[in-house]
Amino acid sequence: MFSYSPRPGTPANELPDSVPLETKKRRLQEIIALQSRLTAEQGLAFIGKNIEVLIEGRSSKPGYVFKGRNPQYWSANIQGGEGILKAGDTVKVQVENVSGHSLNGTAVL
C-alpha cells in the first residue's frame, strides 16, 4: 500500500493535487491498520485446522524445516517431515499459530 502520487504520462498527472500530504499519510495509516486487523482475523481462523501446503523449500525461520503456500496463498512454515518431504510435495499441516502473514505448524504425516 502507498499514498497517492502523480504518475507521469497519465491524465491525472496534469490535475492539481488537492489532497494535503497529512491527509494522505493519515489515510494510508488507516488502510494499513485495517488490512492488518483483517489479516489477523483471517489468520486466527486457521489455528487448529489442517491445511494443505505446497512445499517451496527450506524455511529460514528458526525452528521450522520447510516453507510453502496453501491454496489461499498464505505462507506457511512447517516443523517435521525432514528426510521425508521435499520441495514440490504437498503436505497437510496442523496450524498452531500465526505470525503476520505466515501460518506456522507441524506436518501431519
N, C-alpha and C positions, 0 to 999 in steps of 0.2 A: 504494500500500500504506500501511496505517496500523495502529497498535496499537489494541487493543480499547478502546472507551469506551462507557459506558452510553447507550442511546438512550431518551429519554423516550417514554412511551406503549407500550413493549414489555414483555412479561413479564420479560425478563432485567433490566430496569431496577430491578425490586424485589428482585433477588437480591444478596447481598453480593459485592463484588469480591474474590475470593480469590487473585488473581494479583498479586504485588508489581510495582510500577512498573518496577523494574530488570529483572525477568524479561520484562516486555512489551517494553521497549526492546531487550534482547538478542535476543529472538525476531524483532522487526521487522528489526533489522540483519542477522540470519542470512538471513531470507527475501529481503531486498533484495540481499544478496550472491549468493544462489542465482540469483535472477532475472537479475542482471547477467551471471553466468557463462553461463547458458543462452542469453541473448540474444546474447552474444559468440560462442558456439559456433555458433548458428544463422546469425548474420551472416557468419561466415567461410565457411560453405558456399556462399554466393552469389558469392564472389570468383571472377572469371574466367568467370562464366556470363553469358549473355544473358538478361535478364528483360524481360517486358512491363510497361510503366509507363503509366498513365493520367495525362496531364499536367494538373495542377491550376492552374498559374500560374507566375509568375516566382519563382525561388529568391532568398532573401535571403542565402544562403551565398556568400561571396566565391569567385569562380572558376567559379561554376555559373550557368547561364542559366535552367533550369526546375526545378520541383519537382513531384513526383507520388507516386503509390502503385502498388505492384504488387498482384497478386491476393491475396497473403497479408497485405496492408495494411501492409507496410513502407514507410516514407517513402523517397523517392529524390530525390537531387539530380543534375541532368543537365547535362553540358557538351555544347555543339554544338546544331545544329538551329535556331539563331537565323535568323529570316526564313523558315523553312520550317514549323516547328511552332508550335502554339498550344494554349491550354487546351482540353481536350476530346479532343485527339488521343491516340492510343496509339502508343508507340514502343518498339522494342527498345533496351535499354540494356545495355552491357557493364559489369558491376560491377568496379570497380578497387579499392575499399576500403570499409570500414565505419567509421562513427563513431557510437557509441552505438546508437540505433535507426534510423539512416539509412544507406541504401546510396548510394554515390557512384560515378558512372560517366559514360560517354560514349555519346551517342546513336549507334546503328548505323543509318545512313541508306542 
